[in-house]
Amino acid sequence: MLFLLGPNGHAPLPVTSQHLLGETYPTPPLGRTYPQLKLLGRKLLMEEWELASPDPARYAYRPLLKPHPFMGLPKFDAGRLHQMRSGKSYLRAHPSWDDDGPTACPSCSEAPRTFAHAILHCPAKEPARTRHLQGVTELGPDAPVWSSAALLGALARFIRSTATAFPPGMFSRPSSSTGSVSSRSSNVVSFGYFLSSQEG
């Protein structure tokens, strides 16, 4: 049998199962159920998180305590979306890989190649947009696309078919006078076949 020290360290008291249950599962305050306390705890955690470690001003998407719905997409697609949403992707207007290079969209040269431009506005991608993104009209934090499995699937298909925010040169073949294909080129061809097979 287990014993606890009594008041002032005298007269050990036996530890009963009721005592252990009371210590493990304390009685919630009056008027508060366990689900209510859980929601309150999460609310306080998010407030503390945002106060102690705020997101950069450029990042408009608030953190969550559960995975973003787009994390259910294939890893490569989810990675592109994470990077573009955070402003740290291979898009020309994002500063992560080419701070001194031009920011103009290489497909249309009409505007900086931002997340919104590359997905919603670039005229060179209008055919792919018409094919895949009929229901996607905005990309802000509260846009329907971030909570709709159907719209997220359409966005992922658009990103794959247009190679939006793919690493530069991912599908380029190295020049070779001998006509041999390097292992890197083989990997690119294989990956391109994988992406095209996902289209169907």
Secondary structure, DSSP 8 states (H G I E B T S, - for coil): --EE--GGG-S-EE--HHHHHHHHS----TT--HHHHHHHHHHHHHHHHHHHS---TT--S---SS--GGGGS-HHHHHHHHHHHHT-SSSTTSTTS-TTS--B-TTTSSSB--HHIIIII-GGGHHHHHHH-TT----STT-GGGG-HHHHHHHHHHHHHHTTT--TTTT-----SS----HHHHHHHHHHHHHHHHH-
